[in-house]
Amino acid sequence: MTINDTHWLAAKRKGFMRYILETGLPFSLVMFVATGVIYEQFAEGFFTFSVLKHSIFWLGTGVLYGMYHWYRLKRKTVQHRQNT
């Protein structure tokens, strides 16, 4: 059993939604805060329309990031099984 198999089994046990939340949300939170500070999104306050757009964008990006990792891990595992 390779490392990809082990990671895939752990991810599969968590389930699709939980894996996306545990992988994508930390990414989106870090990027939300980092880009908010760098581009001074929070200068006017935390409850503005600009911050709302910013948070929705990064939440969506985090979900896409988690989905990408799920399917990439699944594809790598399947390819490895076909080659052996």
C-alpha positions in Angstrom: 0.0 0.0 0.0 1.4 3.3 -1.1 1.1 6.7 0.6 -1.5 7.7 -2.0 -3.6 4.7 -1.1 -3.3 5.6 2.6 -4.3 9.2 2.0 -7.1 8.2 -0.3 -8.6 5.8 2.2 -8.4 8.4 4.9 -10.1 11.0 2.7 -12.7 8.5 1.6 -13.5 7.6 5.2 -14.1 11.3 5.9 -16.4 11.7 3.0 -16.5 14.2 0.2 -18.1 17.2 2.1 -16.0 16.8 5.2 -12.8 16.5 3.2 -13.6 19.7 1.2 -14.4 21.5 4.5 -11.2 20.4 6.2 -9.0 21.0 3.2 -10.6 24.1 1.6 -11.7 26.2 4.5 -8.3 26.6 6.2 -6.9 27.7 2.8 -9.7 30.1 2.2 -9.4 31.6 5.8 -5.7 32.2 5.4 -6.1 33.7 2.0 -9.1 35.9 3.2 -7.1 37.3 6.0 -3.8 37.7 4.0 -5.3 39.4 1.0 -7.6 41.5 3.3 -4.5 42.8 5.2 -2.3 43.3 2.1 -5.0 45.1 0.0 -6.4 46.9 3.0 -9.9 45.5 2.7 -10.5 45.9 6.4 -9.6 49.6 6.5 -13.2 50.7 6.4 -14.4 48.1 8.9 -15.3 44.5 8.9 -18.9 44.7 8.0 -18.8 46.4 4.6 -20.0 45.2 1.2 -16.3 44.9 0.1 -15.5 42.5 2.9 -18.7 40.5 2.1 -17.7 40.1 -1.5 -14.1 39.2 -0.5 -15.4 36.5 2.0 -17.8 35.0 -0.6 -15.0 34.8 -3.2 -12.5 33.1 -0.8 -15.1 30.7 0.5 -15.9 29.6 -3.1 -12.3 29.4 -3.9 -11.7 27.2 -0.8 -14.4 24.8 -1.9 -12.9 24.6 -5.4 -9.5 24.0 -3.8 -10.8 21.2 -1.7 -12.6 19.6 -4.6 -9.4 19.8 -6.7 -7.5 18.0 -4.0 -10.2 15.3 -3.6 -10.2 14.5 -7.4 -6.4 14.7 -7.7 -5.9 12.3 -4.9 -8.5 9.9 -6.3 -7.0 10.1 -9.8 -3.4 9.4 -8.5 -4.6 6.4 -6.6 -6.5 4.9 -9.5 -3.5 5.5 -11.8 -1.2 3.9 -9.4 -3.4 0.8 -9.1 -3.6 0.5 -12.9 0.2 0.7 -13.2 0.9 -2.1 -10.7 
